Amino acid sequence: MARLIRDLLLTALILLFIGLIVVRLDSSQGETMSGRARIVDGDTLVLDGKRIRLTGIDAPELRQVCRRGAQDWPCGTEARDRLRGLIGAEQTICAVDGADRYGRLLAVCSARNRDLNAAMVAGGYAVAFGKYAAEEDAARRDRLGLWAGTFDAPRTWRQTHGGMDEAPHRPDNSPDTLFQQFGDRVKAIFAGLWNG
């Protein structure tokens, strides 16, 4: 009888955990946000107090330096400045499609009726990362931005230089932190059930 109760409790906890995962994944998908954006770097901005990562692209990190001929150039800050220039003082509209492991929303954003994600890759200020291959091919062919010289892929640069330039901001009561705390508690309960 104790085994049956334990199995029922375990099943209920698993179903609850799966339900929370589904709710968490669906909570930010399909949301459209708009307003005045603050630019963090070439593929990250803040809109309405939320960090947004431009999906499908990967821009150089702020501290990243690239080469053009024999000259170093601050490709990370130039990528940020390019995104800032594309937006200007205009309203930014972002179609959110989930969140990444750092708690940033993933979105395709636009300003001045221009897809910012595509424009960053087309100008050579970001590489395609799952989308925008045609834009990257054109930028590479025309030797624009990063393609006018040599550079480490942003992902490689992060691995070599210790990850993100900025630590993700997740307050103790953020959904990601609460979700992690819940997962830790469930693991502890399962460990107690199986050992007991």
C-alpha positions in Angstrom: 0.0 0.0 0.0 2.8 2.4 0.8 4.4 1.7 -2.6 1.1 2.5 -4.3 0.8 5.8 -2.5 4.4 6.7 -3.3 3.8 5.9 -7.0 0.6 8.0 -7.1 2.4 10.9 -5.4 5.3 10.6 -7.8 3.0 10.5 -10.8 1.1 13.6 -9.5 4.4 15.5 -9.0 5.6 14.5 -12.5 2.4 15.7 -14.1 2.5 19.0 -12.1 6.1 19.5 -13.1 5.2 18.9 -16.8 2.3 21.3 -16.5 4.6 24.0 -15.1 7.0 23.5 -17.9 4.3 23.9 -20.5 3.0 27.1 -18.8 6.5 28.5 -18.6 7.2 27.9 -22.2 3.8 29.3 -23.4 3.9 32.3 -21.1 6.1 34.5 -23.3 5.4 33.1 -26.7 3.2 35.1 -29.0 3.6 38.3 -27.0 4.1 41.6 -28.9 5.9 44.4 -27.2 6.5 47.9 -28.3 8.1 51.1 -27.0 11.4 53.0 -26.8 14.3 50.5 -26.7 17.6 50.8 -24.8 20.4 49.1 -26.7 22.6 46.7 -24.7 24.8 45.3 -27.5 24.4 44.3 -31.2 21.8 41.6 -30.5 20.3 42.6 -27.1 18.0 45.4 -26.1 15.7 46.4 -23.2 12.1 47.2 -23.9 9.6 47.9 -21.2 12.1 46.8 -18.6 12.6 43.4 -20.2 15.8 42.1 -21.8 15.3 40.9 -25.4 17.7 38.9 -27.5 17.3 39.3 -31.2 16.7 35.7 -32.3 18.4 34.1 -35.3 21.5 36.3 -35.1 24.7 36.5 -33.1 26.5 39.8 -32.9 30.0 40.4 -31.5 30.3 41.1 -27.8 30.8 44.6 -26.6 34.5 44.0 -25.7 35.2 42.0 -28.9 37.8 43.4 -31.3 38.1 42.3 -34.9 40.7 43.0 -37.7 40.5 44.9 -40.9 43.8 44.6 -42.7 46.5 45.3 -40.1 44.1 47.4 -37.9 42.0 46.3 -35.0 38.5 47.7 -34.9 36.0 47.5 -32.1 33.4 45.4 -33.9 31.4 44.8 -30.7 30.8 48.5 -30.0 30.2 49.2 -33.7 27.6 46.4 -33.8 25.8 48.0 -30.8 26.1 51.5 -32.4 24.7 50.1 -35.7 21.6 48.6 -33.9 21.2 51.9 -32.1 21.3 53.7 -35.5 18.8 51.4 -37.1 16.3 52.2 -34.3 17.1 55.9 -33.8 14.3 57.6 -31.8 11.7 55.4 -33.4 9.3 52.9 -31.7 10.6 49.4 -31.5 8.2 46.5 -32.0 9.2 43.0 -30.9 7.3 39.7 -31.6 8.4 37.4 -28.7 8.8 33.7 -29.3 10.1 32.3 -26.0 13.0 32.9 -23.7 16.6 31.8 -23.5 18.5 30.2 -20.6 19.6 33.6 -19.4 16.1 34.8 -18.9 16.1 37.1 -22.0 13.1 37.1 -24.2 13.8 35.9 -27.8 12.2 38.0 -30.5 12.2 39.4 -34.0 12.1 43.2 -33.6 11.5 46.0 -36.1 11.7 49.7 -36.2 10.9 52.0 -39.1 9.2 49.0 -40.8 12.6 47.2 -41.0 13.4 43.8 -39.5 16.3 44.6 -37.2 17.5 41.0 -37.0 17.8 40.8 -40.7 19.3 44.3 -41.1 22.1 43.5 -38.6 23.1 40.4 -40.5 22.6 42.0 -43.9 24.9 44.9 -42.9 27.6 42.4 -41.7 27.2 43.4 -38.0 26.0 40.0 -36.9 26.2 36.4 -38.2 23.3 34.3 -39.0 22.4 31.9 -36.2 19.6 29.6 -37.4 18.0 32.2 -39.7 19.0 34.9 -42.1 21.4 32.8 -44.2 20.6 34.7 -47.4 21.4 38.0 -45.7 24.7 36.6 -44.4 25.6 35.3 -47.8 25.1 38.7 -49.3 27.1 40.5 -46.6 29.9 38.0 -47.0 29.9 38.4 -50.8 29.9 42.2 -50.5 32.5 42.1 -47.7 30.4 44.2 -45.4 31.0 44.8 -41.7 32.6 41.7 -40.1 33.2 40.2 -43.5 35.6 43.1 -44.5 38.3 41.5 -42.3 38.8 38.7 -39.9 37.0 37.9 -36.7 36.2 35.2 -34.2 32.6 34.0 -34.4 30.8 35.7 -31.4 30.1 32.2 -29.9 33.8 31.3 -30.1 34.9 34.6 -28.6 32.5 34.1 -25.7 33.9 30.6 -25.0 37.5 32.0 -25.2 36.8 35.0 -23.0 34.6 33.6 -20.4 31.0 33.9 -21.6 28.6 36.8 -21.6 29.9 40.3 -21.1 27.1 41.0 -18.7 25.7 38.6 -16.2 22.0 38.0 -16.7 19.8 39.8 -14.3 17.4 37.5 -12.5 15.9 38.8 -9.3 15.1 36.1 -6.7 11.4 36.4 -7.5 11.8 36.1 -11.3 9.9 33.2 -13.0 13.2 31.5 -14.0 14.5 31.6 -10.4 11.2 30.5 -8.9 11.0 27.7 -11.5 14.6 26.6 -10.7 13.8 26.6 -6.9 10.6 24.5 -7.6 12.7 22.0 -9.6 15.2 21.8 -6.8 12.5 21.1 -4.3 10.9 18.4 -6.5 14.4 16.7 -6.9 14.7 16.7 -3.1 11.3 15.1 -2.7 12.0 12.4 -5.3 15.3 11.7 -3.6 13.6 11.3 -0.2 10.9 9.1 -1.7 13.3 6.7 -3.4 15.6 6.6 -0.4 12.9 6.2 2.1 
